[in-house]
Amino acid sequence: MAFDDRIETLLAEYERQRNSVKELQERMSKVKASATSPRREVTVTVGQNGVLTDISFPTGAYRRMPPAELQATIMQTFAEAKEQVMEQAAELLAPLLPAGMNAAKMVRGEAGVDMYLPPEGPRMSQGVRELLGLDADRP
């Protein structure tokens, strides 16, 4: 393949990947979910990254609840809505990740880059090891 053709191919691939990421960002920004408590005391809506966007009280049932019970109900309902958002985000992200990467852990912040790197670290040539003053016996 000629150099110019190779450059054109690389630029086209870059544009494809850039557009794919842009589309993902747009879709992720629209992710949201709502959950309603079992007895319909509260409905909680959560947006991208689990950010609370709305709380509503579809019935007057919340008025008869002790504050601690209402607080627990709101928090449980919020957790359910947040989980739905995280699942949606993972579904959007998963097709773009390399095999073996866990999208669900990534969107929850449970997976760092180090999770996907070899534990022994990168291999270095002997010359680089000597420059860094590292033990010559290690890989």
N, C-alpha and C positions, 0 to 999 in steps of 0.2 A: 504494500500500500504506500502510495506517495505521501510525502510529509504533509502537503497541503490537504490531502484527503483525510489523513489521520487527524489533523487539527480540526477540520470541519466535523468529523465524527465525534471528537471529544466535545466540541462546542454544542453540538446537537444533544449529546447525552447530558451535558450540564444543564441545558435549557429544559430538557424533559424532567430531570430531577428537581430543578428549581420550581417548575410549575407544579410538580407533585407535592412538594413541601408547602407551596402557597395554597393549594387546594386543601391540604390537610389542616393548615392553620384556619382557613375559613370554616371548614366543617367542625373543627374543635371549638371554635368560638361560639358555635350555635348549639353545642351540647347542653342539654338541661333535662331535669327530671323532677317530678313531683311525687310526694308520698303523702298519704292520708292515714292518720292513726286509725286503729281498728274500730273505735267507737265514734269516729268522725269528729273528734274534738278539735283537731288541728290539721291543716295541710301545709306542707313545707315544700318550697321550690328551691332547687339548687342549680347553679350554672356551672360553667367551666371551672375546673380545678376544685370543685366542691364548695364554691362560694355561695352562701345563702343569699337568695334574691327576693324571696317573698315568704311571708307567713300569713296564713288566713285561718279564720275560725268559721267553718261552714255551718256550724250549729251553735246554739248557746250552751252546749254541754260543758264547755270549759269553765263556765261560771260556777258550777257546782263542785269543781275539783279543788282540793287543797293545793296551795302553791307548789309544794314539793312534788306532788303527783303530776301537776301540769308541766312543771319544768322537766321531769323525767319523760313525759309523753312527747314533749316538743323535741327533746334531745334524741330520743329513739326514732322519731319520725324523720328528723334531720339526717340521722345516720343512714336510714333506709334510702332516702333520696340521694344522698351523697354516694352511696354504694352503686346505685343505678347509673349515676353520672360516670363514675370510675369505670364501670363495665362498658358503657358506650364509648368512652375515650379509648379504652384498651382495644375494642373491636375496630375502631378507626385506625389505630396505630399499628396493630399486629401485621397487616399485609405489607407494610413498608420496612419491617425489621428483618434482619438476617435470621436464618434458621437458628433455633436454640435460645433466642432472646425472649424473655417473658414480658409481654406488653403490660399485663396486669400489674406486675411488680414495678415496672417503670412508672406507670401513671400514679401509683400510690407512693412513689418515692422510696420504695424498698430495695431498688436495684441500682447500684452505682456502676460506673464503667468498670471498676475493678472486679466486679462480679464476672465479667466476660473476658478478663485477661488471665493468662497463665499465672499461677501462684509464684513461680520462681522468677518472674520478671523477664525482661527481654534479654536475649543472648547478645553478648558483645564480643567483638574481636579482641584478640590478645593485645593489640596495639592500643585500643580504646581503654581496656582494663588497666594497662600500665599507666596511661595518661591520668586516669582517675585514681590511681593508687589502690586498686582493688585486688583482692586475693586472686592469684593466677589459676588456682585449682577450681574455682567456681565457674559455672557456665555463663 
